[in-house]
Amino acid sequence: MRPRDYILEQIHHHETSPVPYTLGFEGDVAERVDAHYGSTEWRSKLTHYMVTVQAVDTNYKEQISDTEARDSYGGIWRTDQRPWHLEKPPLSEPSFDGYDLPSAEAFFRPEAKQRGFDICEQRKDHFLVGGLGWGLFERSWTLRGFENALMDSLVEPDFYEELLGRLTDLYVEFVKETVQLPVDALMFGDDWGDQRGVILGPERWRKFIKPCWARVYQAVHDAGKIVMSHSCGSVAEIIPDLIEIGLDVLESVQPEAAGMNPYTLKKQWGDKITFWGCLGSQSTIAFGSPAEIQSEVQRLCREMGKGGGYILAPAKSLQPETPTENAVALIEAFTEQAGR
């Protein structure tokens, strides 16, 4: 089978051998692995099951000083530290007076779209994903500031609902532009959870966020594409809601967050949604031994892959603090046990 076929089989809940995987690197991790092996040959052993392309640049930032950048919505970001953080939101008050959201066309990049067509043609044997970056909840707080957005959901509910509605209109246009590429799926990111649970709380999430994503997901399905979305943290309480509104693949699945034990989630919902991730970036990868990493990868493939509905991955790309020996153990476990 082609790399694309393994992903599709899993999403359609059919077992595959091997279980497909994704693996990303941040900081100097890949370079340290190069030094460990004495060459870059190990990189050719990784199977790239997925390829991401973009026609819409939702995360563009213009550098305006050595330390700050302005996003397309007018927010000012501090960029010289990790992670980037919002310094000044464009909406200081819960009002649209004197402010208009950018048009959808402001985010379209014809050169990126053409490059996307070219990549799709070159990599047609791979599972092709149209990436759309930050999502509706995240964009609401980048417009208002994090604390302000949470307060708006409580004390300015009409404004917050209108803000999300306007953003949803924008994102539906992003979908229409992206599905012109011959991709298999669209990928969104929206961190609904922290370590404890849903940040807005499940009830307010259902009131404000759920109907908006339902519209976006429907637009994706209307185009015959698969819906994939990332969320960090604990979203266990809203997984039935995500299934209801049409999410096909949930990415990250941080096992350290409350209620996010992947094996429990598999038993509860594994026949209705595909889980992508599940290997603990805050636990096994950072602090486990190489043998423990090998064992956990084998268990994930065996138990999460049973009956399909699983794509193997770390919950987060390998972070700069990942010990070299653990990065090597993970790469070898993926290529030997799950990828070749």
Beta strands, then each sheet from edge to edge (+ up, - down):
strand 1: 50-53
strand 2: 61-63
strand 3: 68-71
strand 4: 76-78
strand 5: 85-88
strand 6: 127-134
strand 7: 185-189
strand 8: 226-231
strand 9: 249-252
strand 10: 274-279
strand 11: 310-314
sheet 1: 1+ 6+ 7+ 8+ 9+ 10+ 11+
sheet 2: 2+ 3- 4+ 5-
end
